[in-house]
Amino acid sequence: MKLIRTFGRSRAAAQALVETLEQRGAVSTARVEPSVAKILSAVRRQGDVALKQYAVKFDGLSKDQDLQVSREEMKAAWVATAPALQKAMQTAQQNIRTFAEAQMPREWTTTPAPGVKTGQIVRPLTNVGCYVPGGRYPLPSTLLMTATPAQVAGVARIVVCSPKPARETMAAAWLAGITEFYRVGGAQAIAAMAYGTSSIERVDKIVGPGNLYVTAAKTIVSAECGIDMPAGPTEITVTSETGDPAGIAADLVAQAEHDPEALAILITSNPELATAVAAEVKMQAKRNVIAKQSLAAQGCIFVTETVAEARELTNRLAPEHLTVDSQADLKWVQNAGSVFVGAYAPQSMGDYISGPNHVLPTGRVGRIRGGLSVMDFVKIITVQEYTRKGLGAMGPHAIALAEAEGLVGHAESVRVRMQ
């Protein structure tokens, strides 16, 4: 990991690095957008023909293999799963469900004036697509994280796409009751869910994390299909003054092993802690090939002049995962996907079992939204009801505003009902 001070001789270099990190999302996806656009266009025009060609080329699908994973395959995977892992999946599913149920928005009505009722009703999306990364690691946890809140919301049709689905992922699909599971990934899976093919009917919204190609594809199709967020390669920031070097290093290595593109950062005004963490990271990543690669490429330790500067820098970067020292630190946190508090809250617990969703905003999207939640699977529909008395009381105000804007038809639509 690079160690750089934000003050003194290295101030300019540190500022340049920070500015680069602030642009990380856009810069990263830009380099793959031409290839992604080509795939999206092919699937849109040729449907299953292009989808299967790309699945054979990129996803390891054999030419005579079905795109859809059968329920029998899912059941067999569940039966073959060790009891301890079955229990872990069931615990994770229950915690995710409980958390999503607590997040569920409520319906309500208020009366701003006599004869006037306003409020909101809550309705689920009709169908959604859940992208579950495959390839390097099986991610049954992501299947549970994306499908469970959709189920809590009441979504009727849930589609899962995952390249080279591992037995563990198929087992999680069985546990979740998934009936549409396709063994395709990458930009081609996003295209199929967004535009539809003969095999995969289009969905209204796509959720889930992925690599740069998936993230770029989601961004492009968002003009026609809803998406949750550009949830790209993993990011971790630890902002600490008093943390345990071994524990901090373990979190940095753990998140860095997700992807060679992962971003791992420590921010501190404590130079002794910075040096100790750097040494621990080097030792702990020694035999972890992916983590070692991503830490060498993107890993960074910022040593700031003050604690206040460390906090300001953290909010500027808006990390996906953020670890802080204590509950008191939550007061200054403004931008982050999910926050982990204290020495006994490893970020891996959030990846698997705690309940809050692990599909989180990357590329500084944490400035404008939090992680995936049940809110991503529902619509808040507002409702308004007037009696004659209510319209008589409120109507003149609406007429005055409409006439001020020169919209005489608007004014008349109110006036005609007041006669």
N, C-alpha and C positions, 0 to 999 in steps of 0.2 A: 504494500500500500504506500502511496505517496504521502509524505508528511509535509505540510506546507503551513507556514504562519501567515496570518492575514494582516500582519503589521510589519513595520520595519522594511528591510530590503526586499522582502518577498511580497509586499503589499500589492504591487501591480500584477504580479503573476497570479496571486490568489484571486484578485478581482476578475481577471480574465477567465480563470477556471470557473468561478461562480457563474459568470455570465454565460459560459458555454453550457453549464449544467442547467441553467434556467431555460435553455432552448432544447433540452435533450429530447423531448417527445417529438417535436416537429423535424428536427435534424435526423433522428434515427429512422423514422418511417419514410422520409423523402427518398432515401437511397433505394428502397425496394418498391416504391409506388409504380414505376413503369412495368415491372414484372407482374405485380399484383393486378394492375388494370388489365393486362393482357389475359390473365386467367379469368377474371371476372367477366370480361367480354365474351370469352369463349364459352363459358358455362351458360351465360345468358342466351347466347345464340344457339348453341348446340345441345344444351340440356345434359341428359344422362351420358351422351356420347363423350362429351368433353369431361364431364365429372369423373367418369370411370377411367378415362385415359390419364387424367392427373392423379387419380387414386392409385392406379397401377404404378405410375412413375414416382410419386412422392410418398405414398402411404403404405406401400408394400402389399397392396391388394392383388391377389392373383386374378387372372383374366376370367376364370370361371367361378369366382367367389361372389356370393351375394353381398350387395351393399348393406343390407339390413341385418342387424344382429337379432336372432330369434329369441323369444322368451325362453325356449328350451336351453339355448346356450347360456343365457343369464342365470337360469336356475342351476344348471350344472356347475357354473362358476361359483355360485353361492355355496352349494353343497361341498365343493372342493376346498372351500376357504376354512382355514383353521378357526376353531371356536374362539380363541382369544381375539383374532382380527374381526370376526363377526360381532363380538361384544363391543369392540372399539368402534366399529361402524355404527352400531345401534346407539351407542352412547353419544357419538358425534351427531347423528341424525336427530336424536331427542333434544340435545342442547341447541342445535340450529333451529329446530322447530319452535322450541320454547321462546327463544330470542325473537324469532320472526313474529310469533303471535303477540309478543309484547309491543312490537313495532307497528302492528296493524293499525292503520288510521280508523277513526270512528266516524259514524254518520251523526249529524247534528242539525238542529234547526234553531234559529233565533228570531225574535220579533223586534226589528229596529223601530217600528212604529205600529200603532193600532191598525189592523187590517193588512199588514205586510209580513210575510214569512220568507226568510232566506235561510239557506243551509247547504249541506253537501251530502251526496250519496257516494258510496264507494263501490266500484265494479272492477272485476278482474279483467286482465287482457284475455283475449280469446285463445291465442296460441303463441308460444315462445320457443325459441331455439336456444339450447344450452351448449356452448362449446367447451369441451373438456380436453385439454392438451394431452397428447400421448407421447410417443417417441422416446425421449431420453428416460423419463420416469413415468410410471403409472400414477394417475392422480384420481383415485376414487374419492378423495376428499372434495375435489372440485365438483364432481357430479352431485354429491350431497349438498354442497354449498349453493349450487345454482338451482337444482330441482326442488329442494325442500321449501325455500321461501315462495317459489312459484305455486307449489301445492297449497301452502298456507293461504296464499292470496286467492286461491280458487281457480287458477288457470286450468282450462279444460283439456288443452292439448299441449304436451311438452315433448319437444323433439331434442334428442341428444346426438351430437356429432363428435366423434373422437377417432383420430387415426391410430391404427394398430392397437385397438383396445386390449389392455391387459386383462387377465382373469380377475384381478382385484376390482378393476373398473366395471366389468360386467357384473360382478357380484354386487357392487354398490347399486347398479341399475336395477337388479332384481329386488334388492331391499327397498328401493325407492318406488318400485312399481312402474318403472318406465316401460312403455310399450313401443315407442319409436326410437330406435337406436341405430345409427348408421356409422359404419367404419370408414369414415372419410374425415380429412382434416385440412388444415391450411386455408388459403384463400379460396380454394375450390369448395370447401364445406360452407364457408360464409356466403359464397355466391349462390349455392343451392338453396340455403335457408332463406336468403333475401329475395331471390328471384323465382325460385321454384323450378323443379324439373319433373319428369314423369314419375320418378321414384320418391322425391321429397317435395311435398307440398309446402309452399312458402309460408313463413311465419310473420307475425307482426313486429316482433322484437327479438334481437339476438343479444345474449349475455354470456359472460365468461371471459377468462384471460387467454392470452396466447402469445406467440412470438411476434416479431416485427411484421411478418407477412399477414398474420391474422389481425393484428392491430390496424395495419394499413387498410386491409380489406374492410374491416368494420367501419372505419372512418369514411371510406368511399361510398359504401352502400347506405350509409346513414341518411343520404339524401332521399331514399325511398323506403327504408326499413328502420325502425327504431333500434337503437343500441343502448347499452348501459353506459359505457365509457370506453376510452381507449386503454384497456387494461393490458399493458405490455409487459416487458421483462421486469422481474422483481427489483424492488428498491428497498433499502434499509438505511435509516439514519439513527444513530445513537447520539443523543445530546446529554452529556454527563460531566459532572465535576467530581463525583465521589464514588463512581461505580467500580465494580470488581473487574479488573482487566481480563481475567479468564472468562468470565461470563459474557462480557461485552464482545470479546473476540469470538466466542462460540456462536453468538447470534450473527455476527458479521459473516462468519464462514458458512453458517447454516443457510442464510439467505443467498449468499453468493453461489452456492452449489446448484441453484436452480437453473442457471443459464450463463453462458459465457458473456452475455450482454448485461447481466445483473449489475446493479449499482450499489456499492456498500460504502457508507460514510460514517465517520466519527467526528463529532464537533465538540470541542472542549476548550476551556481556557486554562486547563491544568496540564502543563507540559510533561510532568512526570507520568500522569495517566496516559497521555498520548504515546509516550515512548514505550510504556509497559504494554499497552494494547497492541502496538505495532509488532513487538516481539512475540506476543502470544498468538497473533494472527499468523505470523510466519511459521510458527511451530505447529499450530493446529491445522493449517491448510496444506501442510507438507505432502500428505498422501491423498488429498482430495483434489483430483485433477481439474474438475470444472471450477471449483471455488478458487483454486490457485490461479487459474487462467483469468477469471473475471476480476479478481482482486488486483492482479498485476495490471490489467487493462484499465479498470475503472475505480478501483479502491482508493479512497482518499481520507486522510486525517487532517482536519482543519484545526489549528491551534489559534484561538482568537485572543485578543488583548484583554477582553472583559467577558464576564458572564452574560451581560446584556447583549453583546455582539453575537455570542454563540446562539442566543435565543432568536435574535433577529435573522441570522443566517438560516437557522432551521426553518423558520416560517417562509423565508424567500424560496427555499428549495422545495417546500411542500411535499415531503416524502410520503411514499406509500405506507411503509411501516416506520413508526417512531418509538424509540424507547427513551424514557426520562427517569430521573432518579426518584421522584416522590410525587405524591398526590398534589402537593403545592405547585408543581410544575404545570399542571393542567391549566392554571390561570393564564399563562402566557402563550400556550399553544393555540394557534389560529388556523394553521394549514397542515393537515395530515390525513391520511386515509384511516389509520387505526393506531391508537396509542397504547403502549405497554408500560406499566408503572412499576418501578422498583426492581430489585435484584432477583426476585423470585417469579418474574413473569417473562419467561423466554418467548420470543416471537413464534416459535414453533407451536406453542399451545394454541395460538390464534389460527395457525395454519390448519389445525386439525380438530380441536375438541371443545374450545371454549363456548362457541355459539355465535358470536359476532362473525360476519361473513369475511372470508379471506379473499374474495374478489374485490380488489381495492384500486383506487385511482393512481395511475403512474404519470410520469411526464409532466408534473406540476398541476395535473387536473385536481389534485387535492385542494387547490385554491377555491374551487367552485362546487365541489360535491364530496360526499363521503363514499363509503363502500357500498357494494350491492346490498339491497335490503328488500323487504317485502314491498316497499313503496315503488320499486322498479316494476312490479307486476300488477299494479292496480292503477285505475284512473279515478281521480277525484272530480266528480261531476257536480257542478253547482246547480242549485234549484232556487227558483223565485216564484212566489205566489202572492197575488194581490186580491183583495176584495174591492168593491166599489168605494168603500170608505177609505181604504188604504191608498187607492189610486188618486182619490180626491185630495188627500193630504200631501202626497209625494209628487204627483203629476206635474203641478206647476213648476217645481224646481227642474224637472227633466225638460219641460218645454223651454224654460229660460236658457238652459245650457245648450239645447239643440239649436235654438234660434241664434245664440251667440256664435255658434259654429257654422251657421248658414245652412243647416240641414233641415229644411222646412218639412220634408217628409217624415223625419223622426218626430218633430214636434206634433205634426198632425196625427200620427199614429197614437199618440197619447191623448191629444185633445178630443178626438172622435169618441173615445171611450168614456170621457168625463161628462159628456152631454146628457 
